[in-house]
Amino acid sequence: MTLALDALDRLESEAVHIFREVAGEFDRPVILFSGGKDSTLLLHLAVKAFWPAPVPFPLLHVDTGHNFDEVIAFRDEVVARHGLRLEVARVQDYLDDGRLAERPDGTRNPLQTVPLLDAITANRFDAVFGGGRRDEERARAKERIFSLRNAFGQWEPRRQRPELWNLYNGRHRAGEHVRVFPLSNWTELDVWRYIARERIELPPIYYAHRREVYLRDGMWLAQGPWGGPRAGEELVEKTVRYRTVGDGSCTGAVESEAADIDAVIAEVSASRLTERGATRADDRMSEAAMEDRKREGYF
């Protein structure tokens, strides 16, 4: 008797297939892991794909130095629990030795590209797993599951390859690499429903909590090493949660009473904005902000 698969089963099966396909085609894959919900889901699927053997890839985090303490603590706990190797490329190191300069707006998200590409080159990674999803942002909607990057780490939309059925083309020249997105066909709601089904632990900032924040450009930002509030910006305490986490200088919280996963699912179901559109200031710089960064080598 064949059991029918539901939508989450099909998404899980596709992602597991992609992990195993990469393991068979590439020599030195790596998983981008920040401790956020999408990369945590990615790691959970990798563990499933190779169980009972350990995950055969290391992890890589491009650390802006402007991360939330709760997320870094969670990242380190997960790495230790699974006995994995974590490579950390630090933006701060590049600022300290002059290879990069601090931006006038204080955000470090766009500064991640150079450390990422250097880490890929230094470690000779030929496949880089990322947690990007097509529903997040229009540039990501253009990208294939296997996304070829040239010898400079750049994305060229016209070189995108057709992906028919479950056939993926990982062919690349020396110096090139492939970005791999097993969550491409997932939505934010799929992610949360799967997290609920699998009981996947996340950093606590994804759930409603009290935090001091200030309003800037329509977003609630938290005080931190990235600075703020500026003159005229009042620090107030609110009940908030984060829909996505990243550089604290450009990642906003949303007012929310969703303190558990069922409440989060209900809230996401009713939302008309993706998490990046609602809470990431770096994606509001221009209509093509993400696409421009991806052409330069951003994830």
Secondary structure, DSSP 4 states (H G I P E B T S, - for coil): -PPPP-HHHHHHHHHHHHHHHHHHH-SSEEEE--SSHHHHHHHHHHHHHHTTSPPSS-EEEEE-S---HHHHHHHHHHHHHHT--EEEEEHHHHHHTTSS---TT---GGGGHHHHHHHHHHHT-SEEE----TTT-HHHHT--SEEEE-TTS-B-GGGPPP--TT-------TT-EEEE-TTTT--HHHHHHHHHHHT----GGGS-EEEEEEEETTEEEE-STT----TT---EEEEEE-SS---TTTB-BEE----SHHHHHHHHHH--S-HHHHHBGGGGS-TTHHHHHHHHT--
